Amino acid sequence: MLILFAFGAALFAGLTAILAKIGIKNVDSNVATAIRTIIILIFSWLMVFIVGSFNTISD
């Protein structure tokens, strides 16, 4: 299971870098960083809910 998470993390990190290079060429660097951060946060919370560990947040 951990190997799957490692591959998923590598995939999303690679996609983030690719999208940063080709998708937002003429955008201010601060705005581009904010957009990438929001996308990463969305996928991170998605993983929390898929794995089912949202019940342990209060711990």
CHARMM-style PDB file with segment names, atoms N, HN, CA, C and O in Angstrom:
ATOM      1  N   MET     1       0.814  -1.187   0.000  1.00  0.00      PROA
ATOM      2  CA  MET     1       0.000   0.000   0.000  1.00  0.00      PROA
ATOM      3  C   MET     1       0.866   1.263   0.000  1.00  0.00      PROA
ATOM      4  O   MET     1       0.543   2.248  -0.663  1.00  0.00      PROA
ATOM      5  N   LEU     2       1.959   1.219   0.745  1.00  0.00      PROA
ATOM      6  HN  LEU     2       2.222   0.418   1.283  1.00  0.00      PROA
ATOM      7  CA  LEU     2       2.838   2.384   0.781  1.00  0.00      PROA
ATOM      8  C   LEU     2       3.498   2.642  -0.571  1.00  0.00      PROA
ATOM      9  O   LEU     2       3.749   3.789  -0.941  1.00  0.00      PROA
ATOM     10  N   ILE     3       3.772   1.580  -1.291  1.00  0.00      PROA
ATOM     11  HN  ILE     3       3.569   0.649  -0.990  1.00  0.00      PROA
ATOM     12  CA  ILE     3       4.366   1.748  -2.619  1.00  0.00      PROA
ATOM     13  C   ILE     3       3.386   2.457  -3.545  1.00  0.00      PROA
ATOM     14  O   ILE     3       3.784   3.294  -4.355  1.00  0.00      PROA
ATOM     15  N   LEU     4       2.109   2.122  -3.422  1.00  0.00      PROA
ATOM     16  HN  LEU     4       1.786   1.442  -2.763  1.00  0.00      PROA
ATOM     17  CA  LEU     4       1.079   2.794  -4.215  1.00  0.00      PROA
ATOM     18  C   LEU     4       1.046   4.286  -3.893  1.00  0.00      PROA
ATOM     19  O   LEU     4       0.951   5.114  -4.799  1.00  0.00      PROA
ATOM     20  N   PHE     5       1.124   4.630  -2.619  1.00  0.00      PROA
ATOM     21  HN  PHE     5       1.202   3.957  -1.883  1.00  0.00      PROA
ATOM     22  CA  PHE     5       1.137   6.035  -2.226  1.00  0.00      PROA
ATOM     23  C   PHE     5       2.389   6.738  -2.745  1.00  0.00      PROA
ATOM     24  O   PHE     5       2.326   7.894  -3.165  1.00  0.00      PROA
ATOM     25  N   ALA     6       3.510   6.053  -2.716  1.00  0.00      PROA
ATOM     26  HN  ALA     6       3.562   5.114  -2.375  1.00  0.00      PROA
ATOM     27  CA  ALA     6       4.753   6.643  -3.215  1.00  0.00      PROA
ATOM     28  C   ALA     6       4.660   6.922  -4.712  1.00  0.00      PROA
ATOM     29  O   ALA     6       5.067   7.987  -5.177  1.00  0.00      PROA
ATOM     30  N   PHE     7       4.128   5.971  -5.457  1.00  0.00      PROA
ATOM     31  HN  PHE     7       3.797   5.106  -5.080  1.00  0.00      PROA
ATOM     32  CA  PHE     7       3.952   6.194  -6.896  1.00  0.00      PROA
ATOM     33  C   PHE     7       2.949   7.313  -7.162  1.00  0.00      PROA
ATOM     34  O   PHE     7       3.147   8.120  -8.070  1.00  0.00      PROA
ATOM     35  N   GLY     8       1.885   7.364  -6.384  1.00  0.00      PROA
ATOM     36  HN  GLY     8       1.724   6.708  -5.647  1.00  0.00      PROA
ATOM     37  CA  GLY     8       0.904   8.444  -6.535  1.00  0.00      PROA
ATOM     38  C   GLY     8       1.518   9.800  -6.251  1.00  0.00      PROA
ATOM     39  O   GLY     8       1.265  10.764  -6.973  1.00  0.00      PROA
ATOM     40  N   ALA     9       2.327   9.882  -5.198  1.00  0.00      PROA
ATOM     41  HN  ALA     9       2.533   9.099  -4.611  1.00  0.00      PROA
ATOM     42  CA  ALA     9       2.985  11.140  -4.866  1.00  0.00      PROA
ATOM     43  C   ALA     9       3.944  11.567  -5.973  1.00  0.00      PROA
ATOM     44  O   ALA     9       4.000  12.742  -6.337  1.00  0.00      PROA
ATOM     45  N   ALA    10       4.693  10.611  -6.502  1.00  0.00      PROA
ATOM     46  HN  ALA    10       4.648   9.657  -6.207  1.00  0.00      PROA
ATOM     47  CA  ALA    10       5.623  10.925  -7.594  1.00  0.00      PROA
ATOM     48  C   ALA    10       4.865  11.375  -8.835  1.00  0.00      PROA
ATOM     49  O   ALA    10       5.286  12.308  -9.519  1.00  0.00      PROA
ATOM     50  N   LEU    11       3.755  10.717  -9.126  1.00  0.00      PROA
ATOM     51  HN  LEU    11       3.413   9.959  -8.570  1.00  0.00      PROA
ATOM     52  CA  LEU    11       2.953  11.083 -10.293  1.00  0.00      PROA
ATOM     53  C   LEU    11       2.418  12.499 -10.160  1.00  0.00      PROA
ATOM     54  O   LEU    11       2.537  13.297 -11.090  1.00  0.00      PROA
ATOM     55  N   PHE    12       1.831  12.820  -9.012  1.00  0.00      PROA
ATOM     56  HN  PHE    12       1.735  12.172  -8.256  1.00  0.00      PROA
ATOM     57  CA  PHE    12       1.259  14.149  -8.840  1.00  0.00      PROA
ATOM     58  C   PHE    12       2.341  15.227  -8.779  1.00  0.00      PROA
ATOM     59  O   PHE    12       2.118  16.345  -9.243  1.00  0.00      PROA
ATOM     60  N   ALA    13       3.494  14.914  -8.222  1.00  0.00      PROA
ATOM     61  HN  ALA    13       3.675  14.006  -7.845  1.00  0.00      PROA
ATOM     62  CA  ALA    13       4.593  15.878  -8.221  1.00  0.00      PROA
ATOM     63  C   ALA    13       5.062  16.147  -9.650  1.00  0.00      PROA
ATOM     64  O   ALA    13       5.344  17.288 -10.013  1.00  0.00      PROA
ATOM     65  N   GLY    14       5.141  15.102 -10.445  1.00  0.00      PROA
ATOM     66  HN  GLY    14       4.912  14.175 -10.150  1.00  0.00      PROA
ATOM     67  CA  GLY    14       5.526  15.273 -11.843  1.00  0.00      PROA
ATOM     68  C   GLY    14       4.506  16.068 -12.629  1.00  0.00      PROA
ATOM     69  O   GLY    14       4.861  16.942 -13.420  1.00  0.00      PROA
ATOM     70  N   LEU    15       3.220  15.759 -12.406  1.00  0.00      PROA
ATOM     71  HN  LEU    15       2.932  15.049 -11.764  1.00  0.00      PROA
ATOM     72  CA  LEU    15       2.163  16.506 -13.086  1.00  0.00      PROA
ATOM     73  C   LEU    15       2.169  17.974 -12.685  1.00  0.00      PROA
ATOM     74  O   LEU    15       1.929  18.850 -13.517  1.00  0.00      PROA
ATOM     75  N   THR    16       2.440  18.241 -11.429  1.00  0.00      PROA
ATOM     76  HN  THR    16       2.636  17.530 -10.754  1.00  0.00      PROA
ATOM     77  CA  THR    16       2.500  19.618 -10.974  1.00  0.00      PROA
ATOM     78  C   THR    16       3.606  20.374 -11.691  1.00  0.00      PROA
ATOM     79  O   THR    16       3.411  21.512 -12.119  1.00  0.00      PROA
ATOM     80  N   ALA    17       4.758  19.749 -11.822  1.00  0.00      PROA
ATOM     81  HN  ALA    17       4.916  18.825 -11.475  1.00  0.00      PROA
ATOM     82  CA  ALA    17       5.878  20.406 -12.507  1.00  0.00      PROA
ATOM     83  C   ALA    17       5.566  20.627 -13.985  1.00  0.00      PROA
ATOM     84  O   ALA    17       5.873  21.685 -14.536  1.00  0.00      PROA
ATOM     85  N   ILE    18       4.962  19.638 -14.620  1.00  0.00      PROA
ATOM     86  HN  ILE    18       4.712  18.779 -14.173  1.00  0.00      PROA
ATOM     87  CA  ILE    18       4.628  19.766 -16.046  1.00  0.00      PROA
ATOM     88  C   ILE    18       3.601  20.855 -16.263  1.00  0.00      PROA
ATOM     89  O   ILE    18       3.754  21.689 -17.155  1.00  0.00      PROA
ATOM     90  N   LEU    19       2.545  20.853 -15.445  1.00  0.00      PROA
ATOM     91  HN  LEU    19       2.420  20.175 -14.721  1.00  0.00      PROA
ATOM     92  CA  LEU    19       1.514  21.879 -15.582  1.00  0.00      PROA
ATOM     93  C   LEU    19       2.068  23.272 -15.285  1.00  0.00      PROA
ATOM     94  O   LEU    19       1.629  24.261 -15.871  1.00  0.00      PROA
ATOM     95  N   ALA    20       3.023  23.338 -14.383  1.00  0.00      PROA
ATOM     96  HN  ALA    20       3.380  22.534 -13.907  1.00  0.00      PROA
ATOM     97  CA  ALA    20       3.633  24.632 -14.078  1.00  0.00      PROA
ATOM     98  C   ALA    20       4.393  25.170 -15.278  1.00  0.00      PROA
ATOM     99  O   ALA    20       4.405  26.378 -15.513  1.00  0.00      PROA
ATOM    100  N   LYS    21       5.027  24.289 -16.036  1.00  0.00      PROA
ATOM    101  HN  LYS    21       5.018  23.308 -15.845  1.00  0.00      PROA
ATOM    102  CA  LYS    21       5.830  24.732 -17.175  1.00  0.00      PROA
ATOM    103  C   LYS    21       4.971  25.107 -18.381  1.00  0.00      PROA
ATOM    104  O   LYS    21       5.226  26.118 -19.035  1.00  0.00      PROA
ATOM    105  N   ILE    22       3.955  24.296 -18.674  1.00  0.00      PROA
ATOM    106  HN  ILE    22       3.748  23.475 -18.142  1.00  0.00      PROA
ATOM    107  CA  ILE    22       3.221  24.526 -19.918  1.00  0.00      PROA
ATOM    108  C   ILE    22       1.910  25.279 -19.731  1.00  0.00      PROA
ATOM    109  O   ILE    22       1.424  25.915 -20.667  1.00  0.00      PROA
ATOM    110  N   GLY    23       1.342  25.217 -18.557  1.00  0.00      PROA
ATOM    111  HN  GLY    23       1.736  24.701 -17.796  1.00  0.00      PROA
ATOM    112  CA  GLY    23       0.005  25.770 -18.383  1.00  0.00      PROA
ATOM    113  C   GLY    23      -0.062  27.221 -17.987  1.00  0.00      PROA
ATOM    114  O   GLY    23      -1.062  27.887 -18.256  1.00  0.00      PROA
ATOM    115  N   ILE    24       0.969  27.726 -17.358  1.00  0.00      PROA
ATOM    116  HN  ILE    24       1.781  27.185 -17.139  1.00  0.00      PROA
ATOM    117  CA  ILE    24       0.892  29.079 -16.824  1.00  0.00      PROA
ATOM    118  C   ILE    24       2.160  29.867 -17.160  1.00  0.00      PROA
ATOM    119  O   ILE    24       2.864  30.347 -16.272  1.00  0.00      PROA
ATOM    120  N   LYS    25       2.430  29.987 -18.437  1.00  0.00      PROA
ATOM    121  HN  LYS    25       1.858  29.597 -19.159  1.00  0.00      PROA
ATOM    122  CA  LYS    25       3.655  30.648 -18.881  1.00  0.00      PROA
ATOM    123  C   LYS    25       3.623  32.151 -18.636  1.00  0.00      PROA
ATOM    124  O   LYS    25       4.637  32.728 -18.243  1.00  0.00      PROA
ATOM    125  N   ASN    26       2.488  32.790 -18.860  1.00  0.00      PROA
ATOM    126  HN  ASN    26       1.665  32.321 -19.180  1.00  0.00      PROA
ATOM    127  CA  ASN    26       2.414  34.247 -18.788  1.00  0.00      PROA
ATOM    128  C   ASN    26       1.743  34.741 -17.514  1.00  0.00      PROA
ATOM    129  O   ASN    26       1.188  35.839 -17.490  1.00  0.00      PROA
ATOM    130  N   VAL    27       1.791  33.938 -16.456  1.00  0.00      PROA
ATOM    131  HN  VAL    27       2.243  33.046 -16.475  1.00  0.00      PROA
ATOM    132  CA  VAL    27       1.152  34.294 -15.197  1.00  0.00      PROA
ATOM    133  C   VAL    27       2.234  34.666 -14.194  1.00  0.00      PROA
ATOM    134  O   VAL    27       3.333  34.111 -14.210  1.00  0.00      PROA
ATOM    135  N   ASP    28       1.905  35.618 -13.319  1.00  0.00      PROA
ATOM    136  HN  ASP    28       1.013  36.070 -13.307  1.00  0.00      PROA
ATOM    137  CA  ASP    28       2.832  36.019 -12.261  1.00  0.00      PROA
ATOM    138  C   ASP    28       3.233  34.804 -11.432  1.00  0.00      PROA
ATOM    139  O   ASP    28       2.411  33.923 -11.182  1.00  0.00      PROA
ATOM    140  N   SER    29       4.483  34.755 -11.008  1.00  0.00      PROA
ATOM    141  HN  SER    29       5.151  35.471 -11.210  1.00  0.00      PROA
ATOM    142  CA  SER    29       4.981  33.578 -10.303  1.00  0.00      PROA
ATOM    143  C   SER    29       4.275  33.356  -8.966  1.00  0.00      PROA
ATOM    144  O   SER    29       4.105  32.209  -8.553  1.00  0.00      PROA
ATOM    145  N   ASN    30       3.864  34.414  -8.286  1.00  0.00      PROA
ATOM    146  HN  ASN    30       4.003  35.346  -8.622  1.00  0.00      PROA
ATOM    147  CA  ASN    30       3.141  34.250  -7.025  1.00  0.00      PROA
ATOM    148  C   ASN    30       1.764  33.634  -7.241  1.00  0.00      PROA
ATOM    149  O   ASN    30       1.329  32.787  -6.460  1.00  0.00      PROA
ATOM    150  N   VAL    31       1.086  34.052  -8.288  1.00  0.00      PROA
ATOM    151  HN  VAL    31       1.439  34.740  -8.922  1.00  0.00      PROA
ATOM    152  CA  VAL    31      -0.225  33.484  -8.611  1.00  0.00      PROA
ATOM    153  C   VAL    31      -0.068  32.026  -9.015  1.00  0.00      PROA
ATOM    154  O   VAL    31      -0.880  31.186  -8.628  1.00  0.00      PROA
ATOM    155  N   ALA    32       0.951  31.721  -9.775  1.00  0.00      PROA
ATOM    156  HN  ALA    32       1.611  32.404 -10.090  1.00  0.00      PROA
ATOM    157  CA  ALA    32       1.190  30.339 -10.197  1.00  0.00      PROA
ATOM    158  C   ALA    32       1.463  29.446  -8.995  1.00  0.00      PROA
ATOM    159  O   ALA    32       0.974  28.318  -8.933  1.00  0.00      PROA
ATOM    160  N   THR    33       2.240  29.944  -8.045  1.00  0.00      PROA
ATOM    161  HN  THR    33       2.638  30.860  -8.096  1.00  0.00      PROA
ATOM    162  CA  THR    33       2.518  29.168  -6.835  1.00  0.00      PROA
ATOM    163  C   THR    33       1.242  28.947  -6.038  1.00  0.00      PROA
ATOM    164  O   THR    33       1.027  27.855  -5.513  1.00  0.00      PROA
ATOM    165  N   ALA    34       0.404  29.947  -5.939  1.00  0.00      PROA
ATOM    166  HN  ALA    34       0.579  30.834  -6.365  1.00  0.00      PROA
ATOM    167  CA  ALA    34      -0.859  29.809  -5.216  1.00  0.00      PROA
ATOM    168  C   ALA    34      -1.768  28.786  -5.877  1.00  0.00      PROA
ATOM    169  O   ALA    34      -2.400  27.985  -5.188  1.00  0.00      PROA
ATOM    170  N   ILE    35      -1.843  28.800  -7.195  1.00  0.00      PROA
ATOM    171  HN  ILE    35      -1.329  29.451  -7.755  1.00  0.00      PROA
ATOM    172  CA  ILE    35      -2.681  27.839  -7.923  1.00  0.00      PROA
ATOM    173  C   ILE    35      -2.181  26.416  -7.707  1.00  0.00      PROA
ATOM    174  O   ILE    35      -2.972  25.511  -7.440  1.00  0.00      PROA
ATOM    175  N   ARG    36      -0.875  26.218  -7.820  1.00  0.00      PROA
ATOM    176  HN  ARG    36      -0.233  26.953  -8.037  1.00  0.00      PROA
ATOM    177  CA  ARG    36      -0.320  24.886  -7.601  1.00  0.00      PROA
ATOM    178  C   ARG    36      -0.550  24.411  -6.176  1.00  0.00      PROA
ATOM    179  O   ARG    36      -0.835  23.235  -5.951  1.00  0.00      PROA
ATOM    180  N   THR    37      -0.430  25.310  -5.220  1.00  0.00      PROA
ATOM    181  HN  THR    37      -0.199  26.265  -5.403  1.00  0.00      PROA
ATOM    182  CA  THR    37      -0.649  24.944  -3.824  1.00  0.00      PROA
ATOM    183  C   THR    37      -2.093  24.539  -3.581  1.00  0.00      PROA
ATOM    184  O   THR    37      -2.349  23.581  -2.851  1.00  0.00      PROA
ATOM    185  N   ILE    38      -3.029  25.244  -4.173  1.00  0.00      PROA
ATOM    186  HN  ILE    38      -2.821  26.022  -4.765  1.00  0.00      PROA
ATOM    187  CA  ILE    38      -4.450  24.897  -4.024  1.00  0.00      PROA
ATOM    188  C   ILE    38      -4.729  23.520  -4.620  1.00  0.00      PROA
ATOM    189  O   ILE    38      -5.457  22.725  -4.027  1.00  0.00      PROA
ATOM    190  N   ILE    39      -4.162  23.237  -5.774  1.00  0.00      PROA
ATOM    191  HN  ILE    39      -3.570  23.883  -6.256  1.00  0.00      PROA
ATOM    192  CA  ILE    39      -4.363  21.926  -6.404  1.00  0.00      PROA
ATOM    193  C   ILE    39      -3.782  20.818  -5.534  1.00  0.00      PROA
ATOM    194  O   ILE    39      -4.400  19.765  -5.373  1.00  0.00      PROA
ATOM    195  N   ILE    40      -2.607  21.049  -4.977  1.00  0.00      PROA
ATOM    196  HN  ILE    40      -2.105  21.904  -5.108  1.00  0.00      PROA
ATOM    197  CA  ILE    40      -1.988  20.050  -4.111  1.00  0.00      PROA
ATOM    198  C   ILE    40      -2.825  19.831  -2.859  1.00  0.00      PROA
ATOM    199  O   ILE    40      -2.980  18.695  -2.412  1.00  0.00      PROA
ATOM    200  N   LEU    41      -3.363  20.899  -2.289  1.00  0.00      PROA
ATOM    201  HN  LEU    41      -3.237  21.822  -2.652  1.00  0.00      PROA
ATOM    202  CA  LEU    41      -4.216  20.761  -1.103  1.00  0.00      PROA
ATOM    203  C   LEU    41      -5.486  19.970  -1.412  1.00  0.00      PROA
ATOM    204  O   LEU    41      -5.918  19.149  -0.604  1.00  0.00      PROA
ATOM    205  N   ILE    42      -6.078  20.213  -2.570  1.00  0.00      PROA
ATOM    206  HN  ILE    42      -5.727  20.880  -3.226  1.00  0.00      PROA
ATOM    207  CA  ILE    42      -7.284  19.471  -2.951  1.00  0.00      PROA
ATOM    208  C   ILE    42      -6.986  17.983  -3.051  1.00  0.00      PROA
ATOM    209  O   ILE    42      -7.738  17.160  -2.528  1.00  0.00      PROA
ATOM    210  N   PHE    43      -5.902  17.637  -3.715  1.00  0.00      PROA
ATOM    211  HN  PHE    43      -5.291  18.305  -4.139  1.00  0.00      PROA
ATOM    212  CA  PHE    43      -5.557  16.228  -3.850  1.00  0.00      PROA
ATOM    213  C   PHE    43      -5.155  15.608  -2.516  1.00  0.00      PROA
ATOM    214  O   PHE    43      -5.419  14.431  -2.274  1.00  0.00      PROA
ATOM    215  N   SER    44      -4.520  16.396  -1.651  1.00  0.00      PROA
ATOM    216  HN  SER    44      -4.306  17.352  -1.848  1.00  0.00      PROA
ATOM    217  CA  SER    44      -4.160  15.880  -0.327  1.00  0.00      PROA
ATOM    218  C   SER    44      -5.402  15.547   0.486  1.00  0.00      PROA
ATOM    219  O   SER    44      -5.471  14.479   1.095  1.00  0.00      PROA
ATOM    220  N   TRP    45      -6.389  16.447   0.506  1.00  0.00      PROA
ATOM    221  HN  TRP    45      -6.333  17.315   0.011  1.00  0.00      PROA
ATOM    222  CA  TRP    45      -7.629  16.170   1.234  1.00  0.00      PROA
ATOM    223  C   TRP    45      -8.390  15.022   0.591  1.00  0.00      PROA
ATOM    224  O   TRP    45      -9.036  14.242   1.291  1.00  0.00      PROA
ATOM    225  N   LEU    46      -8.325  14.908  -0.722  1.00  0.00      PROA
ATOM    226  HN  LEU    46      -7.800  15.542  -1.290  1.00  0.00      PROA
ATOM    227  CA  LEU    46      -8.965  13.786  -1.398  1.00  0.00      PROA
ATOM    228  C   LEU    46      -8.367  12.471  -0.929  1.00  0.00      PROA
ATOM    229  O   LEU    46      -9.092  11.502  -0.703  1.00  0.00      PROA
ATOM    230  N   MET    47      -7.043  12.430  -0.783  1.00  0.00      PROA
ATOM    231  HN  MET    47      -6.454  13.217  -0.967  1.00  0.00      PROA
ATOM    232  CA  MET    47      -6.395  11.219  -0.288  1.00  0.00      PROA
ATOM    233  C   MET    47      -6.797  10.914   1.150  1.00  0.00      PROA
ATOM    234  O   MET    47      -6.962   9.749   1.515  1.00  0.00      PROA
ATOM    235  N   VAL    48      -6.955  11.950   1.968  1.00  0.00      PROA
ATOM    236  HN  VAL    48      -6.821  12.896   1.672  1.00  0.00      PROA
ATOM    237  CA  VAL    48      -7.386  11.742   3.355  1.00  0.00      PROA
ATOM    238  C   VAL    48      -8.753  11.067   3.379  1.00  0.00      PROA
ATOM    239  O   VAL    48      -8.975  10.139   4.158  1.00  0.00      PROA
ATOM    240  N   PHE    49      -9.661  11.523   2.539  1.00  0.00      PROA
ATOM    241  HN  PHE    49      -9.481  12.277   1.907  1.00  0.00      PROA
ATOM    242  CA  PHE    49     -11.005  10.945   2.521  1.00  0.00      PROA
ATOM    243  C   PHE    49     -11.037   9.567   1.863  1.00  0.00      PROA
ATOM    244  O   PHE    49     -11.813   8.708   2.279  1.00  0.00      PROA
ATOM    245  N   ILE    50     -10.214   9.344   0.853  1.00  0.00      PROA
ATOM    246  HN  ILE    50      -9.583  10.043   0.515  1.00  0.00      PROA
ATOM    247  CA  ILE    50     -10.175   8.027   0.205  1.00  0.00      PROA
ATOM    248  C   ILE    50      -9.644   6.978   1.173  1.00  0.00      PROA
ATOM    249  O   ILE    50     -10.185   5.875   1.257  1.00  0.00      PROA
ATOM    250  N   VAL    51      -8.595   7.319   1.897  1.00  0.00      PROA
ATOM    251  HN  VAL    51      -8.156   8.215   1.829  1.00  0.00      PROA
ATOM    252  CA  VAL    51      -7.996   6.379   2.837  1.00  0.00      PROA
ATOM    253  C   VAL    51      -8.899   6.187   4.058  1.00  0.00      PROA
ATOM    254  O   VAL    51      -8.863   5.139   4.704  1.00  0.00      PROA
ATOM    255  N   GLY    52      -9.694   7.183   4.364  1.00  0.00      PROA
ATOM    256  HN  GLY    52      -9.723   8.034   3.839  1.00  0.00      PROA
ATOM    257  CA  GLY    52     -10.594   7.089   5.496  1.00  0.00      PROA
ATOM    258  C   GLY    52      -9.980   7.538   6.802  1.00  0.00      PROA
ATOM    259  O   GLY    52     -10.454   7.159   7.872  1.00  0.00      PROA
ATOM    260  N   SER    53      -8.932   8.339   6.732  1.00  0.00      PROA
ATOM    261  HN  SER    53      -8.546   8.647   5.862  1.00  0.00      PROA
ATOM    262  CA  SER    53      -8.271   8.769   7.962  1.00  0.00      PROA
ATOM    263  C   SER    53      -8.785  10.094   8.475  1.00  0.00      PROA
ATOM    264  O   SER    53      -8.178  10.686   9.367  1.00  0.00      PROA
ATOM    265  N   PHE    54      -9.900  10.578   7.925  1.00  0.00      PROA
ATOM    266  HN  PHE    54     -10.393  10.097   7.200  1.00  0.00      PROA
ATOM    267  CA  PHE    54     -10.445  11.854   8.395  1.00  0.00      PROA
ATOM    268  C   PHE    54     -10.998  11.747   9.809  1.00  0.00      PROA
ATOM    269  O   PHE    54     -11.174  12.767  10.476  1.00  0.00      PROA
ATOM    270  N   ASN    55     -11.273  10.546  10.277  1.00  0.00      PROA
ATOM    271  HN  ASN    55     -11.130   9.718   9.735  1.00  0.00      PROA
ATOM    272  CA  ASN    55     -11.743  10.367  11.643  1.00  0.00      PROA
ATOM    273  C   ASN    55     -10.643  10.584  12.673  1.00  0.00      PROA
ATOM    274  O   ASN    55     -10.930  10.823  13.846  1.00  0.00      PROA
ATOM    275  N   THR    56      -9.392  10.502  12.245  1.00  0.00      PROA
ATOM    276  HN  THR    56      -9.160  10.307  11.292  1.00  0.00      PROA
ATOM    277  CA  THR    56      -8.276  10.642  13.179  1.00  0.00      PROA
ATOM    278  C   THR    56      -7.721  12.056  13.222  1.00  0.00      PROA
ATOM    279  O   THR    56      -6.699  12.281  13.869  1.00  0.00      PROA
ATOM    280  N   ILE    57      -8.341  12.997  12.573  1.00  0.00      PROA
ATOM    281  HN  ILE    57      -9.172  12.814  12.047  1.00  0.00      PROA
ATOM    282  CA  ILE    57      -7.842  14.380  12.555  1.00  0.00      PROA
ATOM    283  C   ILE    57      -7.847  14.971  13.955  1.00  0.00      PROA
ATOM    284  O   ILE    57      -6.911  15.676  14.329  1.00  0.00      PROA
ATOM    285  N   SER    58      -8.876  14.697  14.726  1.00  0.00      PROA
ATOM    286  HN  SER    58      -9.637  14.124  14.422  1.00  0.00      PROA
ATOM    287  CA  SER    58      -8.956  15.287  16.069  1.00  0.00      PROA
ATOM    288  C   SER    58      -7.929  14.689  17.029  1.00  0.00      PROA
ATOM    289  O   SER    58      -7.636  15.282  18.067  1.00  0.00      PROA
ATOM    290  N   ASP    59      -7.382  13.525  16.694  1.00  0.00      PROA
ATOM    291  HN  ASP    59      -7.620  13.043  15.851  1.00  0.00      PROA
ATOM    292  CA  ASP    59      -6.362  12.908  17.549  1.00  0.00      PROA
ATOM    293  C   ASP    59      -5.069  13.655  17.401  1.00  0.00      PROA
ATOM    294  OT1 ASP    59      -4.075  13.300  18.036  1.00  0.00      PROA
TER     295      ASP     59
END
